[in-house]
Amino acid sequence: MQARWRPILTSVAAGEAVDPPPIQEAERRLLLGLWNHLRESVKGDAALQLETLARELGLDATALAQLTTGTVPERLFAINTLGHLRTPAAWAPLMLLRQGEATIMSLAAVQALLRMDAERALPELLAQILDRDDWSITRLLPLLKAIDPVVLQQALLAELPGTSGAASRRLLILAEVLPTELAAPLAHQVIASTDDEEQLAAALRLLGDPRDAPLVRRFLSHPNWRIRVRAVSALEKVGGEDDLPKLITALSDREWWVRLRAARALVRLPFMDNEQLRRLQNDMQDRFARDALNQVMLEERPQ
C-alpha cells in the first residue's frame, strides 16, 4: 500500500497533476495514517493540495467513521485529519471528545477544533484550557495565533478575574501570542491584583512598552530572584540610557541568573559599544559581575 500511495501523495504535495487510483476499502485506514504523516511535514500550497486530495478520496468520511471505531492511534489520525480538513460534521463529535479524561485524545480534539475555527472554538474551550494542566500550552499557542488578536485579548481579559494560581499563569502564557500593546493590560491587571510570585514573573514577561519602565523598575529589588530576572529582562525592552546604572547594579546581584541576565541586557543595548563595555568591565570591583559580563561578551560580541 505504501509503495503505491506514497509516490502519489508526494507528487500531489509537489503540485503535480495526478490521477489517483480507486481506494480499496482495506487501504483506507492505512492511507489515513500515511496522509497524516505527510501532511504534518508540509505547509502552504503543498498542505492545501493534500487536503484537496483527501476530500476527493473521501478520507474525511473515513476519519469520521474512525473517530469511534478505531484503535487509539487510528482515532488520533482521524481527529488530526478532521481538524486539517475543517470538516463541519466533525464539530460536535470533537466537542464531546475534548471533554474526555484521556490527555492525548482530548488535547488532540482541542487542537483540531482550533484548526477548524479558532475564533468559534475559543469561547467554549478557554476555561477548560486554563483548567487542564495536563494539556500542553505550548502545543496550543501556534493555533491561537490564527485568532484576531483583539478577539483573543478580550476573551483573556474576560476570563482573568475568575482565575487564580496555575490557571492565571496559563492564561498569561497564552497572552504571549498577543502584540505587546494588547498583552500589557493583562499584565497590568495581574501586577495590580496579586502578590503571587509566579504570576508576577509571568506578567513581567508581557511588558515591552517604554511607558512601563517605572512599573518594571519596582521589581528590580524584589526578594524573589526569579522576579528580578524577569524585571531585568523587561528593562532591556522598556528601559533607556537612564536605566544603565540599574543594570550595572544588577550585575552584582547575589544570584548568578540575575547577573547573567543583566549582562545580556547590557551587551544588547544599542548605545553600548565594545569599548564602553570593556571600560565598564575594567572599572568593576565585583569579580562575579566582571565574570558575567565577560562571559556574555564572548558569546555575543566575540572579537
N, C-alpha and C positions, 0 to 999 in steps of 0.2 A: 504494500500500500504506500509506504513512504517513497519507494523508488518511483512510483507512478505520480504521486501528488506533489512531492517536494519541488521538483523542477517547475511544475505548473504554478505553484504559489510563488516561487521565486521570480518567475517570469512576469507574473501579474504585478508583483511589487515593483518590478523594474519598469513598469509601464508598457510592456509588450502586449500585443494583441494575442489572446489565447482563446481557443475553443475547448473548454474543459469537457472531459468525457462525463457520461452519466455516473452518479454515485451509486454504488451498491449499498444497500441498507446496512450490511455488516461493517461497512467502512466509516459510517457517519461519526461514530463516537471517536474513533481513532483520528479521523480527519479534523474533528473539532480540536483535539489536543494539538495536532500539528499546526493548524491555523493559529492557535493561541501563541505558540512558541514563536512563530514568525512575526505575528502582529505586535508582540511586545518588543521586538527588536527594531522596529521601523517607526518613522514619523512622516508627517506631511502627506504628499501625494501618494507615497507608497502605502501608507496606512489606509487612505481613502480607497485606493484601488482594491486592497484586500477586503475591506468592508463591503464594497460593492459586490465583489465576487461571492462573499459569504451569503449575502442576501439572495443572490441569483441561485445559489446552490441549496437554499433553504436551510442553512445552518442555524438561522435564528429559531426556526421551528424545532430543530433538533435540540438546541440549547434549552428551550422552554420545556420540552419533554424530559430533558435530563436533569432539570432542577430538583426533581423529587424522586427520580428512579435510579440515578447513577451512584457510583461509589463516591467517596469524598473527593478524590482528585477530579473525577468526571464532573461532579457538581460545581467544583471551583472553576473548571474550564467553562462550564455553562454560564455561571454568574459573570465571569470576565467577558465572555463573548457578548452577552446581552447588554452589558454596560457599553462596550465599544460600539455595538450596532445601534444603541439607543432604541431598543425595541419597546414600543409603547405597552404591549401586553405584558411585559415583564415587571412593570412598575409595582403593582400590588403584591405579586409573589416576593419580590425583593424587599419590599417594606416589611413583610412578615419575617423573612429570613434575618433581617438585621436585628430583630428582637431576640434572637436565639442566644443561648449562653456560650456556645462554642465560639471562641475568639476568631479563629481563622475564617469560619463561614460567615459570621455576622459582619466582620470587618470587610470581607470581600463584597458583601452585599452593599455596604455603605459606599465603598469605592465605586461600585457600579452605578449606584443611584446618583452620585455626584458627577460621574462622567455623563450620564444621560441628561441631566438638567440640574446643575448645581444650585441655581437660584431657587428652583422649585423645591428641591430636597432640603435645603438648609434649615428652614423653619421647623421642619419635623425632626431633623437629625441633630441639631446643635446641642440641645440639652443632653442627649444621650452621648454625643461625642465628648462632652465635658465630664460626664459621669463615668464613662467606661475607661478606666485607666489601663485596661488590657488591650485597648486599641492604640496602635502606634500613631501618634500625632504626625510624625514625620512622613508617614505614608499618605496622609490626607492633605498636607499642605499644598503640594503641587496642584491638586484638584480644586482647592479653594481659590486658586489664582484665576480660575475661569469666571468667578463671580465678580460682578461690578463692585469695585472697592467701596463705594458709598453704601451699597446694599449690605455688604459684609460688615462694614463698620457699624451700621445701625443695628444689625442683628446682635453683634457682640455687645454694644452699649446697652441694649435692652436686656440682655442676659446677665450682664455683670453684677447688678445689685443683688441678685439671688444666689450668687456663687460665693464660695469661700474655699480656703485651703487648696487642695490639689486641683479642684475644678477651676478656680481662679487662675492658677498657674498655667493650666492647659489653655484657658481662654487667651491669656497673654501670649502664649506661643503661637496660637492661631493668628493673633493680631500682627505677627511679624511679617505676614504677606502683604500687609497694607502699606501704602506710601506713608512716609514719616508724618505728614501733616494730618492724616486720618488716624494713625495709631496713637498720636500724642494725647488726645482726650482720654483714651482708655488708661494710659499710664498716669495721667494727672489724677483721675478718679481713684485709682488704686493707691497712689502715694498719699493722697489726702485722707484716705479712709482706713488704712491698716498699718500695723506695726509688724506684720508677718514678714520675716526677713527674706524668705524665698519669693514671695510676691513682689516685694520691693526690688529685689535683684532682677526679676523678670521685667518689671515695669521700666527700670532704668535702661534696659536693652532697647526699648522702643523710642527713646528720645534722640532726636537728631537735629533739632531746630536751635539756632543760637539763642533764641529768646528763652530757652530752657536752661541756659547756663547757670543762673542763680540757683535754680532748683537742684541741679546736679552738684554744685559745689557744697551743698548742705551735707552730702553723703560721703565726702572725701575723708572725713574723720570718723565714720561710723564704726562702732565696736566690732561689727562682723566684717572680716577681711574679704569675704565674697562680695559684699555690697561695695566695699571700697574698690575692688577690682572693676565692678560694673560702672562705678562712678568715674573712675579714671578712663575707662573705655568710652563712656559717654562724653566726657570732657574733650577727648580727642576730636569728636564730631562737632560739638557745640561751642567749644571754648575759643578764645582768641589769644593774642600775644600777652594780654594781661594775666592769663592763666599759666604762663610759663613758670613762675615761682611755685605755683601749687603742684605742678607736675614734677618739678625738681624736688620738692618736699616729699612727694610720694615715692621718689626713688630711694628714699631712706626708710621706707615702711618696714616694720618688723617681719612682715610676711613676704616671702620670695615672689609669690604670684603677683602681688601688688607692685613690687619693684619692677618685675619683668614687664608688666602691662604699662607702667609709667614710662619705662624705657622705650617701648614700642611707640607709644603716643608721641614722645619727644622726637624720635627718629623720623616719624611720619609727618611731622609738622612742616608745611610747605615753606615756612620762613626760616627754618633751621638748616643751614648748610653744613657740610662736613667739618669745616674749620671751626664753626661755632660749637658743634658737638664735641670736638676734640678739646677745645678750650674748656668747655663745661666739665668734661671728664677729668681733665688735669687739675681743675680747681676743687674737685670734690675731696672732702676729708673722709667720707664714709667709703670703706673698701667695698662693701656689698653693693652700694649704689654704683660705684665705678665698674664693678664686675657685670652688673645687669646691663648697663649702658654699652659696655664693650661687647658683650655677647650679641646684643641686638644689632649693633653697628656692623659686626662681622657678618651677620645673617642678611641684613637688608641694605647695607651700603658698603659692600666689600671694596677694598682699594685695588 
